[in-house]
Amino acid sequence: MEKYLKIEKIGEGTYGTVYKAKDRNTHEVVALKRVRLDEDDEGIPSSALREICLLKELNHKNIVRVLDVLHSCKKLTIVFEYCDQDLKKYFDTCQGEMDLNTVKSFMYQLLRGLAFCHTNNILHRDLKPQNLLINKKDELKLADFGLARAFGIPVRCFSAEVVTLWYRPPDVLMGAKMYTTSIDIWSAGCIFAEMANGGRPIFPGSDVDDQLKRIFRLRGSPSEENWPGVSKLPDYKEFNIHQSISLQSVVPTLSAAGRDLLQNHLVLNPANRISADAAMQHIYFADINQILRN
């Protein structure tokens, strides 16, 4: 730890404290995530170990980099590249209105990072503004992989206790334990709408039932016709809520192409949600800066 000079505390993570610090040798500014190791615990927390292992494998410009891991009997410190703020804090600087070109740029970068994860068989499972970091160059990076999971064949049975409520898809809200990359696509759609609305969440539910009602008012209720097998989900119940809100009224600043892209993310049936790769090819991104495409 002598290698790093702590500058200030910048937040509390899932399992520890995060500090801004400087490498004494290179003068590079970094983020230190200090993981608490309780005496009762048997070694390193699984979420910390998972994050280290996954991020060591995921080398991409839109995924936060692990620079170093320092371990002693009482402390584990993960050294990350430093980013100035997360998307949630970025919203606070926008005062309720985000530049639409920035929305497009951030959404493209989110999808590009996600596509890389999914190509490498990784589900993030906790996408939300607080877990998307922004640096001074307006580069967006996926972070906090504490709930992430590798997936493959055969399909494994996952936990339904993932993804913060406002960004959780209807299949997981109804107890689905077998899911794919579609879980992250729904969350990305919610974040897209939130960016377009300058930081106002699209589905700010108070509990699972309220969350589902808000979703169904915008997307209509699921049925065996539009979502085969939905009635067999563990926590399925009939709501019979008709679509009463239009997408245009929810995200009035988005263009028709933007609304079409959003609609392809927020599909009730997970099997019909767009993939991250396909989303990047959508007409909404036709005029995206060539620098971003590289």
N, C-alpha and C positions, 0 to 999 in steps of 0.2 A: 504493500500500500504506500510505501515511501515514494514510489514512482509518481503518485498522483497528489495534487494539491486541491483539497476540497474548497470550492468557492461559495456555494450556497445550496440549501435544500430546495428542491423544485417540486417535490410531490411524494405521495404515498402510492406505491404500486400494489398489485394483487397480493404480494407476499413480502413486501419490504419497503424501504425508503429509497428515493431516487435523489441523487445529488448532481449538481453541475460541478465539474472539476477540470483541472488542467494537467496534462502530461508534463512533468517537470523537464523532461529531456527534449521533447519535440515542440512543446508549447501548444499542442493541439488540445482544443476544448472537447471534453467527452462527457458522457452521462454515466454515473456509477449507480447501479441498482444493488443495494445492500440487502441480502436475503437473511432473514432471521433464522437461526438454527437453535431451536429450543432443546433443552437437555433431554426432554421426554421423547423428542423426535428420533426416529431411527434413520439418521443420515440426512441427505439433502431432500427438501420437499419435491415431490414428483413433478409439480407444475414448473418449478425452476429448472429441473433437469431436462424436462421435455422442451422448454423454451430454448435452452442452450443447445441441445442436440439438433433441433429443427433449424434454428437460425444459423448454425454452423454449416448446414447443408444448403441453405437458401441464399445464394449470393446473387443479388439483383438490386438495381438502382432504386427500385420502389419498395424495398424491404429493408428495415433497419439492420445495420451490421453489428455483429458482436466482434469487438476488437481484442478482448482479453477476458480471462476468467481467473479470479484469485480466490483461493480456498484455504481456510485455516480451520482448526477444530471448532471454533465458535462462530465464524463468519464465512459467508460466501458472497463475493462481489462480482457482478457481471459488468464489464466495461462495454458500453455502446457508443456508436457515433452520436454526436450531440445534434439535436434538432431544437429550434428556438421555441416551438409551441406545438400543441396538438390542434386538431381541427375544431374542437370545442372552444378553445381559447381564441382561435382565429375568428370564429363566429362573433365573439364578443367585440372584436375590433371592427366588425362590419356594420354594427348598429342596425341589424335587421335587413340589410340589403347587400347581397354579394354580387360582384361583377360576373356577368354571365359567361364571359370568356374564361374567367378563373374557375367557375363551376365546371365548364367543359374540360379544362386542363386537369383539374383535380380528379374528375370522374374518370378520365382516360387513364391517368396514372394509377388510380385505385384498381381499375380493371386489369391493367398491365401487371401490377404486382400480384393480383389475384390469379390471373391466368398462369403466371409462373408457378405459384403455389399449387394450383390444380394440376398442372402438367407434371409436377413432381409428387403428385398423390398426397398433398397436404390440404386439409380443411382447416381454416382459421377458427371458425365457430364462435368468435366474439368480436365481430366487426361493429364498431361504433365510433363516433367522432373522437372520443378520448383515446382511442387506440390507433389513430391515424396521425402521424407526426408531419410537421411542415418545417422546412429549413428556410434560411434567408433567401435561397434561390427559388422559392416556391416549388420545391420538389416535395412530393407527398410520399410517405413511406409507411407501410404496414408495420405495426409493432404489437407488443404484448401477445405472444404466442403461448401463453400459459394454459389456454384451453384447446390449443390446436391438436390435431390428430392426423396420423398417417392413415390412409385408407387404401384398399385394394380389393383383390378377389381372393377368397370369397368375401362378400359384404359382411362386415361385422356389426354387432348390435351395439350402438352407441348410447350415451346418456341423453335424456331429453332435457336435463338441467343445464343447458348451454345457451349462450347468446342472451344479452341483456334484453329484458321484456320488450321494449319499444322496437327492437330490431329483429325479433324472433319470428320466423315464418309460421303460417297457420298449421302446417303439418306437425311441426315440433310443439307448438302450443297445444295441439290435440294428442300429444304423447308419442309421436312417431319416434322410434329408436333406430330405424334404418333409414339413412339419408345420405345424400351425396353432395357434390359441389353446389347443388341448388340452395343449400342452407346459407351459404355465403352470398349467393346472387340476390336473394331476398333482402338481406341486410344491406347490400350495396345499393339496391333500389331505394330503400328507406333513407339512406345517407344522401343519395342523389337528390331526392325530393327535399330533404332538409337543407341542403346547400342552395337549391333553387329558391327556397323560402328564407334565405338569410339566417338560418339557424333554428327555425321553428320545426320541431319534429312532426312527421306526418301521422304517426299513430301513437300518441302519448297516453297509452292505457294505464289504468291504476291497478289492474290485476288481469289475470288470464282471460276471464270472461269479457271484461271491458275491452281488452286488446282485440279479441276476436270480433266483437261487435263493431268496433271502429274499422277493422279490415273489411268486414262484410258489407258495411254501408258504402264503401268505395268500390269493392270488387264483386259484390253479390255473394249470396250464400253458396257453399259447395253442395254438390249432389253427385249421385252415382253417375249421372249423365256427363257432367263436366269434369268429374274427378273420380274415376273408377277406383273403388276400394276405400274411399274416404270414411264410409260408415263403419269400417272395421278397425279404425284407429283406436287405441286404448281409451282415450278421453274424449271420443267423439260425442257430440250431442247436437240435436237439431236446433238451429236458431231461426230459420225462415225469415232472414232479414233481406229485403230487396235492396238492390243498389239504389241509393238515394242521393249520392253525391257524384258529380262528374270530376274526372281527372283535371279538366281545364280549370275548374273552380278551386281545386286544391293546389295546383302549381301554375298560377296564371302567367308567370314570367317565362315559362318554358315554351319554346317553339313547338310546332306540331311534330317535328322530328324528335325533339327531346321528350315529348309526352309519349310518343310511340316507343322509344327506347325504355322509358320508365315502365310503361305498361308491360313490356316483355320481361322485365325483372319481377314485377309484382303479380305473377300468375299464381293462382291458388294451387293448382296441381303442380307439384314440384317437377314432375317429369316434363312439363311443357315450358319451364323457365329457360330463358336464353343462357348460353354459356358465356364465360368471360371473353373467350376468343372471338365468338360471333358478335358480341356486343361492341368490341373494339372496331369491327368492320361496319358498324351501323352508319347510315347516312348522316346521323347527327354529328359524327366526327369527320365528315368529308373535308372540312376546312381546318382541321386541327394542324397546328404548327408542325412543320416537317421535322424540326429538332426533337419534338416529343415522340415522333414515330420511330426515331432511331434508338 
